[in-house]
Amino acid sequence: MEGIILTDNIDDCYTEDFIAKVNEHSFTTSSDFSNELFLYFYLKFSEYCAILGKGLPLQGGMKRSIVDSAIVVRARKACNDEDSFTKILLLNTKIGGQLIIYLLQTLALSILLPLYFLWKTRKYDSISQKKEKLQFIYLIRSEASYRKCKFSIDEVKSAMVLVDNWREINVVGHPIYAAITLGNVLKVTFETLLYSIRDIRAFFIDGNRMLGISCSAAILSFYSKRISHKAIYEACLTQVLRLHPGATFITGDKDDRFALMQTRVCKKADVNLICLPHGLEYGFNFPGGLAGTIFFCLAEESANFLSSLYKSKKFLYSEEIARSMCGVNIEAAQAQKISRCCFFTEPRDPQVNYAIIEYFRMADLEISIKLHPLENAAIYSQKFPDVNQIADYSEAIRSSVCVARKSSVLLEASMRGSAAIAALVAKKDRVYVEKIFPSLLSSAISRAYNYAELSSLVKGE
């Protein structure tokens, strides 16, 4: 039960020393992409270096992508285990060929997107026609972000909800791209193109600092459309700031490229940006920091941790706001609990989910499961036909005992008065809770470091 093996031995490298070493970097930030480069690519490079440093093989089960191959080559070089000249030459030739294509694609999209969004938002009133003085403007890019901000949206007057409808999301609001009009489309197009060129240059500066020029060129394939998308979003946000200079902006984006862009643009315009994070706050020392003039944390432990990490006073905790962000009002907290234990799974490392569920079965402990939306219910039905699956989250969260590995579900369950138990039977999950997700260090959440402790906590012993 305790020996869970992951591809590339990733689980083995997640120790306190590993996280400390990752956070010891001295990277400065030039682009809005620095945090994502750090989280998605530099962290993977660090994982590979840790694995190779222990003399373990990289066990990729499938053919690696060009990005992953470039990171592997970089990691081997850092560990004095360089690949052959021929292999590196072939990889760099392929990267160089793709680079030209993706650069041209980014620039072309930067010119075409303003025209596309002018057409797409033609049925909406232009933002420039909204002349009333606004107190708050909400920047919503996902349904999760909307849910975190909804309590505030429902309470305030004189507010506008700006929605990023790059992809259709089920949120009531006004498309931010309606800032583009026939009168300013050429100006917005010029700004979008200018921002894209600036971002490409800054992207390579940050990427080269973290991973080298070859890896940066490979990673650009992943960001080609994303660079032009962020650029037009920035051009539209700049238009909104010009139209409503006295408003306070509220965002759910906490650490991605949009979070850094919104923070930078609002700071330049000398307006306040409040962050109501749509997910757990990371405890990584991000090169670009976290969003906003004020950042409301989900737990007091998180506010203290982040204040110390970033040497900043902008991280605040309010129990009332935290409860509201999690959708836990007085009625929800006092609602009658359903007497049962529910395990909330997560899509990463599903074999850990399987091991925990199998333990409950072997220990003859009755359990229901609530699957993450990204997981396949049929797989669990086949593996565990006798385990009850709860489809509705609102019903599952009413369980008297809620078990999860590392999820905001634990915070919400504790706020509702349920027993919230973090099942930390995998080393990687333990490190994530103790070093990466500071909100989960809340004293209201119990932590089980092995199956015996998990069994005892579930039984209420």
N, C-alpha and C positions, 0 to 999 in steps of 0.2 A: 504493500500500500504506500509506503513512504518513498519508494524509489520511482519517481516519475521522470522519464527521460524525454527531453525535448530535442527537436532538430537543432543542429549546430551547437549542442550543449549550452544553449543560452541560459537555461535555468541555473547552471553551475556558476556562472560568472556574476550573478547578482548577489553581491555581498555589500556590507556597509563600506568596506574599503573601496569597492568598485564605484559606488555612488559618490563617495567623497572625492575620489580621483577625477571623476567626470565633472564634478562641480568646482574643481580647483582651476579650471581654465581661466585664461586672461583675455578671452576674445572681446573685442569691441565690435559694435554693430554699425554697418554702413547701409544696410537695406532693411526693408520691412519683412524680408524672408529669413532673417538670421535665426529666429527662434525655431522655425520649421526645419531649417537646415541642421540645426543643433539636435532637435528632438527625433527627427526621422532618419537622419543620415550620419551625423557625427556620433550619435549614441550607438548606431549599428556598427560603425567603425570601431568604437571603443569595445563593444561586445566581442567583435572578431579578434581584436588585439588581446583581450583577456583570455579568450579561448586558446589562441595560438601561443600565448605566453605560458600557458600551463602544459604545452606540448600536446594538446588535443587536436584532432582533425576537425575541419569544417565539414559538417555532414549534410550539406544541402540536398534534400531529397529529390528536388526537381531541377531542371535546367535553370541556371541563374539568369536574371535579366541583365541587360547591359549595365544598368546602374549598380546592381549588386556585384557584378563581376569587377567593376572599377573599384568599388569599395574593398573587395577582397584583395585585389592587387595592392591597393594602398596599405591595407592592414599587414599583408605579408612583408611588404617593404619596411614598414615600421618595426617589424619583428625580425628584421635581418633574414628574411626568407623570400627573396625576390623571385618572381616568375622569369621565364626565359625571355630573351630579347624579342624573339619572334612572336610570342604570345602577346607581349605588351604592345608591339608594333601593330599587330592585327587589330587588337582592341582599340587602340587610339585612332587607327584609320577609320574604323567603323564609327567611333564617337565623333570624329571630325566631320564625316559625311553627314551624319544626323544633325550635327550642330548647325550647319548652314541651312538645312531645311527648316529647323525649328526657329531659328532666328528670323528667317523670312516670314514664317507663319505668324510669329508674334507681332511683327511690324504690320503685316497685312491685316490681322485682326484688330489692331489698334486703330486702323483707319476705317474699317468696315463696321465695327461694333456700334459707334455712335449713330450711324445711319440705321442699323438694325433696331436699336432700342428706340429711336425716334419713331420708327414704324410700329414697333411692338406696343408702345405706350400711347399710341395716338388716341385711344378711346378714353384715356384718363385726363383729368384737368392738369394743366402744367403747374408745377410747384410754384412757379413765379406768380401765378394768379392768386395764391393764398397769401393775402396781404396782412391778415390778422397777426397781432403780436403773440408769439408762442412762448410758453414758459418752458416746455420740455419737448424734445424731439428724440424719438426712440429709433435706434438703428437695429433692425431685426433681419437676421440672415438665415434663421432656421426655426423650426417649430419648437425645438427645445429651448432656444433663446427666448422665444415669445412666452413660453410657459413660465420662465423665470422672471420675466418682466411684467407679466399680466397683472399681478396684484397692484403694481404701481400705475399701470395704464388705466386700470379701472377706477383708481382713486383720484387721479389728478385731473384738473381742468386745463383747457388751453394747451393741448398736446397734439402732436402729429406722429403717427407711426409710419416710418419709412421702411419698406420691405425690399429686400434684394430678390427680385424675381428672375434672376439668372436661370434658376430652375424653379419650377412651380412648387410653392409650399402653401399649405393650408392655413394661411394667416391673413386676417383682415387688416389692410393697411394701404398705403399709397406707394407705388413703385418709386424708388429713389431715382430711377432712370427717367422719370417724368420731368426731371430737371432739364432735360434736353428739349429744346424747342427749335423751330425753323430759324429763329433769330440768332441762336447761339450755337447751332450744330457745328459750324466750322471752327468756332473757338474751342468747343469741347473736343472736337477731333484733334486739333492741334495740341491741346493739353494732354490728351490721352496718349498720343504718339510721343510727346516729349517725356511724359512720365514713364512710358515703357522703355525708352532708350536709357533714361536715368536708372531705372530698376535693373535692366540687364547689366549695366556696368557695376552697380552696387552689389548685385547678386554674385557676380564673379569675384568681387573683392572679398565678400564674406565667405563664399565657397572655397576660395583659394586659401584663406586663413585656416579654415577648419580641415579641409580634405585635399587640397591641391587642385590645380587647374584641370587635370584630366577628369577627376570625379565631378567637378563643377560643370564641365561641359556635358557630361553624361546626364547629370541630374536636370539640366535645363530642359531635356525632353519631357520631363514630368511637369515642368512649370510653364511651358510655352503658352498655353491658353490661360493659365492662372495669372501670368504677368499682365496680359492685356486686360483681363477681367478686373483685376485690382486697380489698374490704371484708370479705366473708365469709371469705376466706382469712386475713386479719389477725385476725378474731375467733377462728377456729379455732387459729391459731398462738399467740395469747394464752392459750388454754386449755391448749395443750401446754406452754408455758413455766411455767404455774402448776403443772402436774402433775410436771414434770421440771426443777426449777430448777438442778440441778447439771450438766446435760448440756452438751456442746459441740455447737453446730449447724454443719452443713456444707451449703453451697449451691453450685449451678452457675450461678445467676443472677448476672450481673456488673454490669449497668448499667441494667436496666429498672425498671419500677415495683415489681416484686416484690423486686428486689435492694435498692432503697432502703427499702422497707417492712420487710423482714427485718432490715436493718442498724439501722434506727431502733428497732424493737421489741426487738431483742436488746440494744441499747445501754441502753435504758430499764430492761430487766430485769437488766442487768449480767452478761450471759453472752457467751461468745465465739462469734463467727460466722466460720468459715473459708470463703473463696471459692476453689473450684477451677473457674475459668471454662470454660464449655462451648464457647467460641469465641475468636477472636482479640480481644485487648484493643484498644479504640479509643484513639487518642492525642488525641482531642478533650478539651478542658477542660470536662467536664460540670459543670453547675451543682450537681448533687447528689453529685458524686464517684462512686467505685466501691464495690462491696459489701464488707462484712466488716470484722472486726477485723484479720484477716490475709488477704492476697490473694496467692495463688501464681501467678506469671507463667509464661508458656510459654517465655520466653527471657530471658537475663540482660540483653540490651539493652532489653527491655521493662520489666524491674524498675527499671533505672536511669532510663529515660525517665519513667516514671510517678512515681517517687519525686521527681524534679525538678519535674515538672508540678504535682503536688499538695502538694509540700513535706511528704511523709509518709514514715514508716519502715515502713508496713504492707505495702509491696510487696516480696515476697521471690522469690528464684529458687532452685530445687533441681533439679539435673539429673535426679536419681532420680524426683522427683515429676513433673517435666515429661514424662519418658519414660513414666511410668505413665499420666498423663492422656491421652497420645496412643496408648496401647495398645502401646507398643514395649518389650517385655521383652527379655531377653538372647537368647532363642531367636529372636524376630522380627528383631532386629538382625543376627543371624548367619545368618539364612536365605539360601539361595542366590538371587541376583538373576536375573531373566529379562533376557537381553540384548536390550533394545529401548528405544525412546523413547516415552513415553506423555504425552499432553497432557490435563490435567484442566481441563475447561471450567467456566465459571460462568454462572449465568442472567442476570446483569445485563449489559447492553450486548452481546448475543450477536453483533452484527456484528464485534466485536473478535475473538471466537473464530473466526468465519468467515475473517477476514483472516489470522489466524495459521495456520490449517489450510491455507488456499490457498497461503500462502507456502511451507510445507513441501512441498506438491505441486509447485509451480513450481520449487523448488530441488532437486527430486528427492531429498528426505530422507524416509526411511521413518518413518512415525509411526502410532501407535495412539491412540485417544482414549477417555477415560472421562468420560461425561457426568454433570453434576450431576443429582441425583434430580428436580429441578424442571424439567428440560429434556426436550424431545420427541425421542426417538431417530429417529422417522420423518423429521423435518425434516433432520437431519444425514445420514440415509441417502439422502435425495433430493438434497441438495446435494453430498455427497461419497460416492458409491456405492462408490468404490474404497478408502475409508479404513476400517480395522478398528476396530470398537467393542468395548470390553471392558465387559461388564455387571457383573462382580464386582469390587468395590472392593479386596478383600483380594488379588486377583490383580494388579490394576492397580498397586497401591502397591509390588509386588515388582519393578517395572521398574527397570532399571539407571540410566535417565535419566528423571526426572520433571519435566515442565514445567507451570507454572500461572501465572496472572496475579497474583493476590493471595489466597492461600488457606493455611489451616493444613496443607493437604496437603504444602506445601513443607517445613514443620518436621518432619512425620512422616517424609517421604522422607529428609531429611538425617540424622535420628536412626537410620534403618535403614541408613545407609551408601551410599545412592544419590546420584547427582548431582542436586541440586535446583536448578532454574533458574527464576527469576521472569522471565516474558516481559513486559517493561514498554514495549511499543511504543506504547501509548496514553498520552497525557499524564495523564489522570485516574488510571490505574493507577500511574504513577510517583509521583504525589503521595500516593496512598493508602499505598503501601509506605514511602515516606520520611518521611511526616508523620502518618499516621493509624493504621497497623498496625505499631507499633514492634517486635513480635516478628519480623517479616519482615526486619528489619535484621540478623538473625543472620549472623555471619560464615560459617556453614555453608551459606548460600544464595547462589548466584551470581545476578547481576542483568544482564539483557540489555536495553539501552536502545534498540536498533534491531535490524533483522532480520539485519544482518551479524554483530553480536555474538551473537545467538541461534544463528545457524548455526554459528559458531565454537565456542560452548560445547557445543552438542549433539554436535558431532564430536569434542569433547575436545581441541581445539587450544589 
